């Protein structure tokens, strides 16, 4: 069994984690499963690892009200395995499958598209270690690769980003590139220079 398959969560485990992240046990500002995936993608791409206690704060916002030690152990194990499986996928050059449509159309009864929520959580991971992401002369390359995620996140109000967002075709094309760009970003920081 490879590292990748050993850590991959089953659908039932993903549902269990999703249910917990939506439960009364956590803060209203806790990330949902889509947000956790976005954050974990950014943290696995980041040139330097973020300590677990810090990324747990980003996930939960405040300490969950655990029902029991067993529940805490189980949820923590699921989160760590999800984090590791995303990292293993990047390491093995696998394209990352996002847990949402590559579209900025909100679902019914929602104000924001799941992809925008994923992108916001991803950018939160970038902001947490901004100095590490933009620490050398290839900053422009990183910014260029991040552009579709920045557009999708709806966090930025610059004219050039608004123009892209207003162009439906260009915006859709950029969103479709995100999985491929994640791999490019990972390789940018982690592939040995030739």
N, C-alpha and C positions, 0 to 999 in steps of 0.2 A: 504494500500500500504506500503510495507516495505521500509526501508531506501535504500536498495540495488536497488529496482526497481525504486524508486523515482529519483535516481541520474543517472540511466543508460541512456546513450545517444542513440538516435535512429540512424539508418544507415544514414539518411539524415543529422542529426546533426554532425555525425562523418565525413561525406563527406564535410560539410561546414567548419569544423575545419581544415581538411586536406587541403582543397583548400586555406584557409587563410595562413596556415603554408608554403605553396609552392608559395605564391603570392609575388608580388613586394613590399608589405607592410612591409616585414620583412627582416632581415639580411640574407645573404647567409649562415651564420653559425647557423641559427635558426634550432631547431630540427623539424623533420617531425613527423607525428602522431605515427609512430612506435617508434621513439626515445622518444617522450613524454611519451608513455606507459611504456617504459623501465625505464625512470627516475622516473615516478610516482610510479612504483612498488617498486623501491629501497627506495624512500622517505617514503612510507607507511610502509615498513618493518623496517626502521631505528628505533633504540631504542629511539631516541629523534626527535621531529618534527623539520622541517626546516621552518623558517619563509617564508611566501608567497612571499614577495618581492625578496628573494634570489632565490627561485625556479623559479620565473618568469624570472629572469636574465638567469638562466640555460636554460630555454626553448627558450627565444627569442634572447639571446646574446646581443642585444641592443634594445632600445625601438622601437616598431613598428611605422610605419607612419600610424596612424589611420585615416580613412576617416571621421569619425564622432564619437561623444560620444556614439551614439547608437551602432555602430560597436564594439567599445572598450568594452562596457558593455556586448554585446552578446558573443563575443569571450572569455572574461574573465569568464563569467558565464559557458560556455561550458568547459573551462579548469578546473574550480573549481569542476564542477559536475563530470568530468572524474576522477579527483583526488579522490573525495569522493567515487565514485562508486568502484574504485579499493580497497580503504580502507575498504569499507563495505563488499566487496567480501572476503577479507582476514579475516575480523572479523567474518564472518559467516562460516568460514572454507571451503569456496568454492574454488575449484581449479581455478587458473587464466588461462584464455584462451589468449594466445599471439596473437597479430594481424599479425602474419607472420608464415611461415612454420618453423618447428623445424629442419632446415637443413642449412648447410653452403654453399650450392650451390647458386651462385649469379644468379639473374634473368637476362634475356637477356638485353644486353646493360648496365649492371651494373658491377662495379668492386668489389662490396662487397655484401654479402648476407644480406637480411633484418634482419636475426637473429643476425648477427654480429653487425649491426647498433643498434638493440635493446639492445644487451649486452653492447656495448660501452656506451650507454646512462645510462644503469643501473649502470655500474661501475663508471660513473661520479657522480651519486647519492651517491655511497659508498665513493668515494674519498673525496667528499665534507664534509663528517662527519666521516672520517676514524677512528679518536680517539674513537668515540662512538661505532663503529662496532667492534673494537678490543681492548676493554678496560678491559677485565677480563680474568680469567684463561681458559675460553672456546674458546679463540681465534682460537685454532686449529680446533674446530668444525665448526666455522664460515668459516674459510679458506677452509675447506673440502667441505662445502656446496656450496661455491662460485666457486669452481674449474671449473665446467662445463660452468659457465657464463664467467669466465676468459678465458677459452679455446676458447669459441665461439666469444669473443670480438676481438680477434686478436691484443690485445693491449700489450700482454706480450711476451717477447722474451727469456724466460728461457728455458733451455734444456728440463726439464721434461714436460713443456707445449707444446713445439714443437714436442716432441715425441708422445704425445697424439694426436696432430693435424695431424701428419703424418699417424697415424693409423686410416684409414677411418671408420672401424667398431666401434672402441672404441669411436671415436669422435662423430659418429652418435648416439651411445648409450647415451653418456653424454648429447648431445643436447636434446634428447627425455626426459631426466629426469628434465629439467629445470622447467616446471610448478609445479611439485611435490616439488622440492627443494625450490621454492619460498614460498610455504606453510610452509615447515619445518623451513625456516629462520624466517618467521613471528612468528611462534609459539615459536621458540628459544628466541626471544626478548620479546614477548608479553604474552605468556601463563604463568599463575602463577605457581610458582614452587610447586611441590607436597610435 
